[in-house]
Amino acid sequence: MPSMTLLAGRVALITGAGGGIGRGIALRFAQEGAAVALHCRTGTEAAHALAEEIADGTGARAVVLAGADLTVEDECHKVVAQAAEWGGGRLDALVNNAGVQPVQDLPGMPAADWREVVDTNLTSVFACTQAGAEVMRERGGSITHIASVEAARPAPGHAHYAASKAAVVMHARAAAQEYGAYGIRVNTVSPGLIDREGLAEAWPEGVRRWREAVAVGRLGRPEDVGDACVFLASPLASWITGHDLVVDGGVSARPTW
Ligand SMILES: NC(=O)c1ccc[n+]([C@@H]2O[C@H](COP(=O)([O-])OP(=O)(O)OC[C@H]3O[C@@H](n4cnc5c(N)ncnc54)[C@H](OP(=O)(O)O)[C@@H]3O)[C@@H](O)[C@H]2O)c1
């Protein structure tokens, strides 16, 4: 990775940083010079290992903010406040990455299961954005939600997930309008299938289909999503807001006939 410092001096909070994509986003932010606050709920060990890797590998500052369940509004506000306090009162970038992706058919789905997905993937984004924007009001900032290509084209068993991600894209557009006057930009990144350890064994059929469909010839990597988030948080994107950046190796660009 080339050595650049697109985000030097910035303070960023990444939610769900103990997970696969969150790790890729946090690493890329740190490589670009940002101080990174790593939120995790249960993945404390992974988050601490990542913080060490960041400190050793990039010299960037990193802190683990563990425990917040982002389905709880107060905990969203608390973790954002903790990040801003750690950042000396500033928060320049927030990446709303935490989310769940259960596979479940609509017939017979209990409303509680629907709500769990919507609360985790959508309502947490609303609350974290509201809290983050409050901190950013003085000097502006960038908020990026991790949506999905499924916001536009649902996969089987993912009605709740796809609906939550479509709503996240629309939330960003609406928030971009309302927060723009404060210099706060709000965008989404919509990844396609991102590789992880054990994915090919757990879902061979899906991986095979993705490999056939992808124009660029490989599955996505967490850092691909990180690159897009870095760009959107950087001065290179200072006139980009309310945008959905699809990161899927060209799968969504295929003809549908
Ligand atoms: N993987 C893909 O191919 C793909 C494609 C498109 C979009 N996405 C999106 O990318 C994001 C990250 O996905 P991933 O694949 O990296 O998944 P992951 O490894 O399972 O990570 C998701 C993270 O979200 C956190 N989380 C879940 N529920 C939470 C809650 N109630 N409160 C706080 N944190 C919570 C988890 O935290 P703890 O582990 O600490 O509990 C976990 O670290 C998600 O929004 C997902 O929908 C993924």
The ligand as a Gaussian input file, in Angstrom:
#p B3LYP/6-31G(d) Opt

LIG

0 1
 N      -19.246000      -9.355000       4.488000
 C      -19.800000      -8.931000       3.381000
 O      -19.651000      -9.546000       2.305000
 C      -20.616000      -7.663000       3.403000
 C      -21.134000      -7.194000       2.181000
 C      -21.864000      -6.020000       2.180000
 C      -22.066000      -5.316000       3.354000
 N      -21.567000      -5.803000       4.519000
 C      -21.782000      -5.002000       5.734000
 O      -20.526000      -4.669000       6.283000
 C      -20.632000      -4.497000       7.691000
 C      -19.584000      -5.354000       8.384000
 O      -19.810000      -6.708000       8.051000
 P      -18.744000      -7.880000       8.307000
 O      -18.870000      -8.806000       7.171000
 O      -17.440000      -7.327000       8.654000
 O      -19.442000      -8.585000       9.557000
 P      -18.829000      -9.055000      10.959000
 O      -17.457000      -9.582000      10.793000
 O      -19.869000      -9.941000      11.554000
 O      -18.748000      -7.704000      11.780000
 C      -19.910000      -7.039000      12.159000
 C      -19.640000      -6.270000      13.425000
 O      -20.848000      -5.654000      13.848000
 C      -20.885000      -5.673000      15.255000
 N      -22.245000      -5.734000      15.766000
 C      -23.231000      -6.593000      15.436000
 N      -24.330000      -6.335000      16.169000
 C      -24.030000      -5.297000      16.992000
 C      -24.720000      -4.590000      18.001000
 N      -25.995000      -4.873000      18.327000
 N      -24.082000      -3.585000      18.644000
 C      -22.819000      -3.281000      18.347000
 N      -22.089000      -3.914000      17.399000
 C      -22.697000      -4.921000      16.742000
 C      -20.134000      -6.916000      15.692000
 O      -19.511000      -6.588000      16.923000
 P      -18.953000      -7.651000      17.978000
 O      -18.395000      -8.800000      17.171000
 O      -17.915000      -6.892000      18.701000
 O      -20.104000      -8.076000      18.829000
 C      -19.151000      -7.158000      14.557000
 O      -17.856000      -6.776000      14.892000
 C      -22.065000      -4.873000       8.049000
 O      -22.843000      -3.692000       8.152000
 C      -22.511000      -5.698000       6.857000
 O      -23.895000      -5.677000       6.675000
 C      -20.855000      -6.968000       4.580000

